[in-house]
Amino acid sequence: QVQLVESGGGLVQPGGSLRLSCALSGSLFSSYAMSWYRQTPGKERELVAAIPTAAGSANYVDSVKGRFTISRDNAKNTVYLQMNNLKPEDTAVYYCHAATAWPTWTDYWGQGTQVTVSS
């Protein structure tokens, strides 16, 4: 059974940094495109950053470009989201997402980790 376990959330002051981690178990990590979403109460879940399985560049929502970096370590079955210069509007629950198209489309979600940016 595939599981995604997130860690690294917490409370940080504006301008601070956090690094989120998401470890995948139960399947071949390198076959999954990985992404991070976030959600605040009353709003739809928003795609923040995505990274493909192999070659190819990452993509970001405009509001985090230049501040967030998504990366993956296939040897550790882990995807990261480095978040710098955090702003109060980055406050949300962050979710890890894994997706593969082989042999059929399948995707999984992590349980979410709270990020709060406040002074």
N, CA, C and O of each residue as an XYZ file, in Angstrom:
476
protein
N       0.838     -1.184      0.000
C       0.000      0.000      0.000
C       0.881      1.245      0.000
O       1.815      1.363      0.793
N       0.568      2.164     -0.896
C       1.358      3.386     -1.001
C       0.970      4.352      0.109
O      -0.209      4.586      0.375
N       1.993      4.903      0.745
C       1.766      5.914      1.774
C       2.676      7.107      1.531
O       3.822      6.965      1.105
N       2.136      8.283      1.812
C       2.908      9.518      1.772
C       2.896     10.102      3.175
O       1.832     10.332      3.748
N       4.073     10.340      3.726
C       4.181     10.886      5.083
C       4.928     12.210      5.021
O       6.090     12.270      4.619
N       4.242     13.260      5.425
C       4.807     14.607      5.380
C       5.355     15.003      6.746
O       4.922     14.499      7.782
N       6.305     15.905      6.716
C       6.849     16.469      7.946
C       7.449     17.833      7.629
O       7.676     18.173      6.468
N       7.702     18.607      8.680
C       8.397     19.865      8.514
C       7.557     21.115      8.682
O       8.096     22.221      8.656
N       6.267     20.971      8.851
C       5.434     22.150      9.044
C       5.645     22.762     10.417
O       6.353     22.208     11.258
N       5.017     23.920     10.633
C       5.148     24.569     11.925
C       4.824     26.043     11.850
O       4.253     26.528     10.873
N       5.203     26.747     12.907
C       4.982     28.189     13.028
C       6.284     28.914     12.746
O       7.328     28.568     13.300
N       6.224     29.915     11.887
C       7.417     30.682     11.542
C       7.031     32.142     11.375
O       5.903     32.460     10.997
N       7.974     33.019     11.661
C       7.716     34.445     11.496
C       7.817     34.841     10.031
O       8.491     34.164      9.254
N       7.165     35.916      9.645
C       7.311     36.407      8.268
C       8.783     36.629      7.928
O       9.551     37.151      8.736
N       9.154     36.226      6.727
C      10.540     36.303      6.299
C      11.358     35.067      6.628
O      12.492     34.929      6.168
N      10.796     34.179      7.412
C      11.503     32.958      7.804
C      11.419     31.866      6.754
O      10.867     32.054      5.670
N      11.986     30.715      7.109
C      12.059     29.586      6.187
C      11.596     28.305      6.865
O      11.710     28.133      8.079
N      11.072     27.417      6.036
C      10.740     26.064      6.452
C      11.051     25.124      5.299
O      11.029     25.524      4.135
N      11.340     23.873      5.632
C      11.476     22.856      4.604
C      10.521     21.704      4.909
O      10.601     21.061      5.957
N       9.626     21.467      3.971
C       8.710     20.339      4.078
C       9.316     19.121      3.399
O      10.005     19.232      2.385
N       9.046     17.962      3.979
C       9.491     16.696      3.401
C       8.295     15.778      3.229
O       7.336     15.837      3.998
N       8.361     14.937      2.225
C       7.305     13.952      1.994
C       7.965     12.661      1.524
O       8.588     12.615      0.463
N       7.819     11.619      2.330
C       8.415     10.323      2.014
C       7.351      9.371      1.494
O       6.290      9.216      2.099
N       7.644      8.741      0.374
C       6.730      7.764     -0.225
C       7.222      6.360      0.072
O       8.411      6.066     -0.056
N       6.304      5.499      0.469
C       6.635      4.096      0.697
C       5.605      3.212      0.023
O       4.468      3.625     -0.206
N       6.015      1.985     -0.296
C       5.093      1.026     -0.867
C       5.072      0.968     -2.375
O       4.308      0.192     -2.950
N       5.891      1.769     -3.028
C       5.928      1.752     -4.490
C       7.226      2.381     -4.964
O       8.026      2.867     -4.164
N       7.424      2.365     -6.277
C       8.656      2.899     -6.847
C       8.558      4.410     -6.964
O       7.868      4.933     -7.839
N       9.249      5.099     -6.080
C       9.152      6.559     -5.999
C       9.484      7.235     -7.319
O       8.828      8.201     -7.709
N      10.502      6.730     -8.004
C      10.969      7.409     -9.207
C       9.944      7.396    -10.345
O      10.103      8.135    -11.317
N       8.913      6.587    -10.245
C       7.892      6.527    -11.292
C       6.768      7.539    -11.080
O       5.843      7.616    -11.888
N       6.843      8.306    -10.010
C       5.784      9.260     -9.682
C       6.228     10.698     -9.920
O       7.320     11.102     -9.518
N       5.364     11.461    -10.581
C       5.511     12.909    -10.574
C       5.012     13.390     -9.216
O       3.978     12.935     -8.728
N       5.745     14.300     -8.622
C       5.429     14.748     -7.268
C       5.058     16.224     -7.268
O       5.560     17.008     -8.073
N       4.178     16.582     -6.359
C       3.776     17.977     -6.263
C       3.347     18.299     -4.834
O       3.071     17.418     -4.021
N       3.303     19.595     -4.572
C       2.802     20.117     -3.307
C       1.603     21.017     -3.582
O       1.640     21.862     -4.476
N       0.554     20.827     -2.812
C      -0.627     21.664     -2.847
C      -0.785     22.319     -1.474
O      -0.166     21.908     -0.493
N      -1.619     23.337     -1.436
C      -1.965     23.926     -0.154
C      -3.436     24.321     -0.159
O      -4.044     24.552     -1.204
N      -3.981     24.391      1.050
C      -5.402     24.704      1.183
C      -5.646     25.474      2.466
O      -5.101     25.153      3.522
N      -6.483     26.503      2.349
C      -6.935     27.263      3.501
C      -8.442     27.068      3.632
O      -9.109     26.726      2.656
N      -8.977     27.280      4.818
C     -10.412     27.043      5.039
C     -11.281     27.822      4.059
O     -11.088     29.022      3.860
N     -12.226     27.138      3.458
C     -13.160     27.779      2.556
C     -12.663     27.966      1.140
O     -13.378     28.498      0.291
N     -11.436     27.531      0.878
C     -10.868     27.691     -0.462
C     -10.514     26.338     -1.054
O     -10.325     25.354     -0.339
N     -10.429     26.312     -2.383
C     -10.039     25.084     -3.066
C      -8.541     24.822     -2.861
O      -7.755     25.738     -2.624
N      -8.182     23.552     -2.960
C      -6.775     23.196     -2.867
C      -6.028     23.775     -4.073
O      -6.493     23.682     -5.209
N      -4.879     24.365     -3.810
C      -4.106     25.069     -4.847
C      -2.784     24.360     -5.095
O      -2.070     24.004     -4.158
N      -2.465     24.158     -6.383
C      -1.173     23.587     -6.739
C      -0.085     24.632     -6.510
O      -0.161     25.738     -7.045
N       0.918     24.285     -5.721
C       1.994     25.211     -5.389
C       3.223     24.954     -6.248
O       3.795     25.884     -6.816
N       3.628     23.689     -6.343
C       4.847     23.343     -7.081
C       4.763     21.889     -7.518
O       4.146     21.060     -6.850
N       5.394     21.593     -8.652
C       5.376     20.238     -9.184
C       6.720     19.916     -9.800
O       7.387     20.789    -10.355
N       7.115     18.650     -9.699
C       8.378     18.210    -10.272
C       8.143     16.889    -10.979
O       7.502     16.002    -10.417
N       8.648     16.731    -12.208
C       8.398     15.500    -12.958
C       9.239     14.338    -12.445
O      10.025     14.476    -11.508
N       9.045     13.185    -13.091
C       9.738     11.986    -12.627
C      11.238     12.044    -12.889
O      12.036     11.604    -12.062
N      11.614     12.585    -14.034
C      13.035     12.588    -14.388
C      13.413     13.958    -14.939
O      13.235     14.982    -14.280
N      13.934     13.952    -16.150
C      14.360     15.210    -16.741
C      13.172     16.125    -16.952
O      12.065     15.680    -17.256
N      13.420     17.393    -16.786
C      12.339     18.352    -16.923
C      12.365     19.311    -15.756
O      12.799     18.962    -14.658
N      11.905     20.500    -15.994
C      11.991     21.523    -14.963
C      10.756     21.521    -14.080
O       9.684     21.071    -14.484
N      10.921     22.020    -12.891
C       9.812     22.155    -11.964
C       8.941     23.342    -12.356
O       9.375     24.238    -13.080
N       7.720     23.330    -11.870
C       6.788     24.424    -12.112
C       6.237     24.942    -10.790
O       6.088     24.199     -9.820
N       5.937     26.252    -10.783
C       5.474     26.891     -9.560
C       4.302     27.814     -9.841
O       4.189     28.374    -10.932
N       3.445     27.967     -8.870
C       2.424     28.999     -8.956
C       3.128     30.350     -8.835
O       4.136     30.465     -8.138
N       2.610     31.350     -9.498
C       3.296     32.650     -9.570
C       3.596     33.229     -8.183
O       4.631     33.865     -7.987
N       2.715     33.014     -7.248
C       2.865     33.649     -5.940
C       4.058     33.140     -5.137
O       4.454     33.775     -4.160
N       4.641     32.001     -5.533
C       5.785     31.464     -4.776
C       7.072     31.447     -5.590
O       8.122     31.074     -5.067
N       7.012     31.837     -6.842
C       8.216     31.831     -7.677
C       9.298     32.708     -7.066
O       9.047     33.836     -6.641
N      10.515     32.157     -7.034
C      11.634     32.881     -6.460
C      11.759     32.720     -4.957
O      12.755     33.144     -4.371
N      10.753     32.106     -4.319
C      10.799     31.910     -2.867
C      10.779     30.426     -2.484
O      11.416     30.032     -1.507
N      10.064     29.614     -3.236
C       9.939     28.181     -2.943
C      10.729     27.382     -3.973
O      10.845     27.774     -5.134
N      11.267     26.259     -3.521
C      11.976     25.340     -4.405
C      11.545     23.912     -4.106
O      11.638     23.451     -2.968
N      11.072     23.217     -5.134
C      10.735     21.808     -4.994
C      11.901     20.975     -5.512
O      12.514     21.314     -6.525
N      12.201     19.891     -4.818
C      13.270     18.996     -5.252
C      12.922     17.577     -4.822
O      12.055     17.362     -3.975
N      13.613     16.616     -5.422
C      13.363     15.233     -5.081
C      14.673     14.475     -4.955
O      15.650     14.775     -5.641
N      14.677     13.493     -4.073
C      15.816     12.609     -3.905
C      15.294     11.192     -4.106
O      14.707     10.607     -3.196
N      15.506     10.646     -5.291
C      14.961      9.325     -5.596
C      15.596      8.227     -4.754
O      14.977      7.188     -4.525
N      16.818      8.444     -4.293
C      17.474      7.452     -3.440
C      16.819      7.375     -2.059
O      16.854      6.336     -1.400
N      16.222      8.492     -1.634
C      15.570      8.534     -0.322
C      14.057      8.487     -0.419
O      13.369      8.575      0.598
N      13.523      8.348     -1.645
C      12.068      8.291     -1.846
C      11.360      9.497     -1.250
O      10.282      9.374     -0.669
N      11.973     10.655     -1.398
C      11.483     11.845     -0.717
C      11.456     13.051     -1.650
O      12.353     13.250     -2.469
N      10.407     13.842     -1.504
C      10.302     15.127     -2.172
C      10.308     16.216     -1.108
O       9.782     16.037     -0.009
N      10.913     17.347     -1.456
C      11.060     18.452     -0.514
C      10.419     19.714     -1.080
O      10.279     19.875     -2.293
N      10.041     20.590     -0.181
C       9.619     21.935     -0.563
C      10.338     22.906      0.374
O       9.978     23.053      1.542
N      11.350     23.555     -0.163
C      12.060     24.583      0.592
C      11.321     25.895      0.424
O      11.135     26.373     -0.695
N      10.905     26.473      1.530
C      10.110     27.692      1.500
C      10.884     28.803      2.207
O      11.136     28.732      3.410
N      11.252     29.817      1.452
C      11.999     30.948      1.995
C      11.170     32.216      1.917
O      10.193     32.289      1.172
N      11.571     33.218      2.696
C      10.874     34.506      2.710
C       9.363     34.312      2.838
O       8.586     34.862      2.058
N       8.972     33.541      3.810
C       7.556     33.203      3.981
C       6.734     34.427      4.339
O       7.194     35.330      5.038
N       5.509     34.434      3.842
C       4.574     35.524      4.055
C       3.331     35.003      4.762
O       3.029     33.813      4.670
N       2.608     35.861      5.463
C       1.385     35.403      6.137
C       0.409     34.705      5.179
O      -0.299     33.783      5.583
N       0.371     35.134      3.931
C      -0.542     34.511      2.972
C      -0.114     33.117      2.545
O      -0.843     32.440      1.820
N       1.061     32.682      2.986
C       1.485     31.301      2.739
C       0.905     30.345      3.786
O       1.048     29.128      3.668
N       0.261     30.896      4.793
C      -0.343     30.055      5.824
C      -1.399     29.146      5.217
O      -2.320     29.610      4.544
N      -1.260     27.845      5.461
C      -2.170     26.855      4.878
C      -1.778     25.470      5.374
O      -0.745     25.285      6.018
N      -2.626     24.512      5.058
C      -2.235     23.113      5.192
C      -1.619     22.696      3.861
O      -2.228     22.870      2.806
N      -0.431     22.157      3.915
C       0.292     21.740      2.714
C       0.190     20.227      2.557
O       0.403     19.461      3.496
N      -0.146     19.827      1.327
C      -0.340     18.411      1.023
C       0.645     17.959     -0.044
O       0.896     18.670     -1.017
N       1.187     16.795      0.148
C       2.035     16.154     -0.838
C       1.158     15.292     -1.751
O       0.206     14.665     -1.289
N       1.478     15.265     -3.036
C       0.703     14.497     -4.009
C       1.645     13.730     -4.910
O       2.652     14.268     -5.371
N       1.315     12.462     -5.163
C       2.101     11.615     -6.056
C       1.189     11.089     -7.149
O       0.061     10.682     -6.875
N       1.668     11.095     -8.383
C       0.845     10.641     -9.507
C       1.686      9.882    -10.520
O       2.825     10.249    -10.808
N       1.104      8.819    -11.053
C       1.751      8.063    -12.110
C       0.713      7.660    -13.152
O      -0.461      7.459    -12.841
N       1.177      7.547    -14.400
C       0.275      7.148    -15.478
C       0.478      5.697    -15.898
O      -0.158      5.216    -16.835
N       1.365      5.011    -15.197
C       1.681      3.622    -15.554
C       1.480      2.700    -14.382
O       1.938      3.015    -13.284
N       0.793      1.533    -14.566
C       0.142      1.102    -15.804
C      -1.165      1.821    -16.081
O      -1.630      1.852    -17.221
N      -1.761      2.400    -15.047
C      -2.947      3.234    -15.216
C      -2.772      4.462    -14.348
O      -1.898      4.498    -13.483
N      -3.599      5.468    -14.575
C      -3.496      6.681    -13.770
C      -3.827      6.354    -12.316
O      -4.882      5.802    -12.002
N      -2.910      6.707    -11.462
C      -3.086      6.489    -10.033
C      -2.466      7.659     -9.297
O      -1.390      8.131     -9.664
N      -3.142      8.128     -8.259
C      -2.534      9.183     -7.471
C      -2.838      8.996     -5.994
O      -3.783      8.308     -5.609
N      -2.005      9.629     -5.185
C      -2.092      9.513     -3.728
C      -1.849     10.876     -3.089
O      -1.171     11.740     -3.644
N      -2.439     11.036     -1.881
C      -2.279     12.270     -1.113
C      -1.685     11.959      0.248
O      -1.954     10.915      0.842
N      -0.871     12.888      0.727
C      -0.422     12.829      2.093
C      -1.497     13.360      3.025
O      -2.557     13.807      2.586
N      -1.204     13.303      4.324
C      -2.203     13.694      5.323
C      -2.251     15.193      5.550
O      -3.185     15.697      6.174
N      -1.260     15.907      5.051
C      -1.221     17.353      5.225
C      -0.391     17.772      6.433
O      -0.340     17.077      7.448
N       0.249     18.914      6.297
C       1.030     19.482      7.398
C       0.759     20.981      7.455
O       0.765     21.660      6.428
N       0.524     21.487      8.651
C       0.142     22.888      8.823
C       1.377     23.783      8.788
O       2.376     23.522      9.459
N       1.284     24.828      7.999
C       2.294     25.884      7.976
C       1.606     27.179      8.368
O       0.635     27.595      7.737
N       2.116     27.812      9.414
C       1.549     29.070      9.886
C       2.644     30.127      9.904
O       3.682     29.957     10.543
N       2.395     31.219      9.194
C       3.346     32.326      9.127
C       2.728     33.507      9.860
O       1.757     34.106      9.398
N       3.301     33.826     10.997
C       2.726     34.864     11.842
C       3.776     35.416     12.791
O       4.681     34.705     13.229
N       3.637     36.699     13.097
C       4.536     37.310     14.064
C       3.929     37.274     15.467
O       4.548     37.748     16.420
